[in-house]
Amino acid sequence: MICLEAQYFNLNRILLQSTALWPLQQSKLVQLQFIINWTLLVSTIICQITTFFTSKFTPTFAVKAFSCILPIIVATIHYTSFRFNIKTDLLEQLHYACSKLKDKKEIAIIQEYGRTAKRYTAGFVVLAFSAESALWTIQIAIPYLDDVTPINGCRLHRLYIAVEYFIDQEKYYYVILIHMNVALFIGTLTVIATGTLMLMFFQHACGMFKIACYRIEHAIEINALTNISFNSEPSISKKIVYAVDIHREAMKITDHLMNSFDPTYFCLTVLAVITMSLNLFQISEAIILEGNIGEAIMPTISVVGLFIYTFLGCAFGQHITDYNNEVYAAAYNIRWYLCPQHVQRLIVLMLQRKAKQFHLTCGGLFIASYECFAMVAKATMSYFTLMHSTRS
C-alpha cells in the first residue's frame, strides 16, 4: 500500500499548514490563523485603494495603482476560494485509488509521477523564496545606499508600491514595509502551496492514465495471443475492467478538483490577462519613458510570476488531455480482433467514450491547453498594445 501523504504530499502539507489551508486540519487555532492571514491581505488592498482618495487621479497613476493592486487581489481570491472549496475527500479518493495497486510495475509508475511532482514542488518553493529574499534585501538595503553612493541631501525611504496608511511613511517606513512584505509573502506562499497541490493531483492523475494504458496493453500477453481460449476470456475481461476502472477514477478526481474551482479559475484567468497587460505597460513606462529601472521591479515580478503560473496551468491541462487520449490510443492499437467477442464489446464500449473529449475547463469558456495559453498571451499583448498606442 502506498502512503501518499507521507511519501509525496508532506511538503505540500507543510506549505498548506503554514497558510492555514491544509484541509485535513481545521482546528480553532487554524481558523484564527486564516482570519489573521486574510485580514493582512485585505488590509494591504485597502491601503492601496485609499491612494485614490489622497492622490491626484490621472491615467498614469491609475495604471500604476491597479498594476500593484490586482496581483494582491488575485492572491486574496486564491486564498479565500481554496479555503472554502477544497474538499478533504479529494486526497482520500486519490489515496483509495492508489491503495488498490498491487502490480509492481503499476506501483513504480505512480511512484515515478509522485516523485516528479515532489521535485516540481521543491523547485517552485526554492524559486519563490529566493525571489522573496531578493526583494526583501533590495527594499531594506536601498535606504543605506547613501553611504555607498552619496546623493545631494538625504536619500528618502521609498516604497515600490503606492500605499496610504495615513501616518508618516518616512517615520514608520519599516513598520509599513513589514506589513506589506508579510502580506506579499502570504500571497506568494498561497499561490505556491495551492498551485503545487493542484500539480500533485494532476501528476498522479497522469500516472493513473498511464497505468490504464499499461493495463490495456498487457490485458493480452503478446506471447499468448495465438493461444487465446474460452478459459482465458474471464482473465482478459477482468484486466480490461481494471483498466476502465482506474481510467474512470482518474477522470473522476480531475473533474471533482476542477469543478470545485471552476468559477475561481475563470475569474483568475480574466484578472491575469488584465494584470499582465497593466504591468507590461507599467514596465514600458518606467524603462522607456522615465528611464527608471527601479520602478519596473515589482511589475516585472508580477508579469513573470503570472506568466509562469498561467503557462503551467495550461501545460498540465494539456498533459491531462494528452494522457487521456493515450488511453484510447492504447485501446485502438491492441490486437482486439484476436480477443473473444465479449472482450471486443468491452473495448468498443470504452472507445465510445472518446466521442466526448475530456478537458480541464475554466467557466466552460477556457480549455486548459497550449492553445489557451497562446490565446491568453495574445490577449495580453493586444491590450498592452492598445494602451501603449493610446498613451502615445
Secondary structure, DSSP 8 states (H G I E B T S, - for coil): ---HHHHTSHHHHHHHHHTT--TT---HHHHHHHHHHHHHHHHHHHHHHTHHHHS---HHHHHHHHHHHHHHHHHHHHHHHHHHH--HHHHHHHHHHHHT--SHHHHHHHHHHHHHHHHHHHHHHHHHHHHHHHHHHHHHHGGGGGGTS--SS------SS----SS-TTTTHHHHHHHHHHHHHHHHHHHHHHHHHHHHHHHHHHHHHHHHHHHHHTSS-GGGGGG--GGGHHHHHHHHHHHHHHHHHHHHHHHHHHHHHHHHHHHHHHHHHHHHHHHHHHHHIIIIIS--SGGGHHHHHHHHHHHHHHHHHHHHHHHHHHHHHHHHHHHHHS-GGGS-HHHHHHHHHHHHGGGS----EETTTEE-SHHHHHHHHHHHHHHHHHHHHHH-
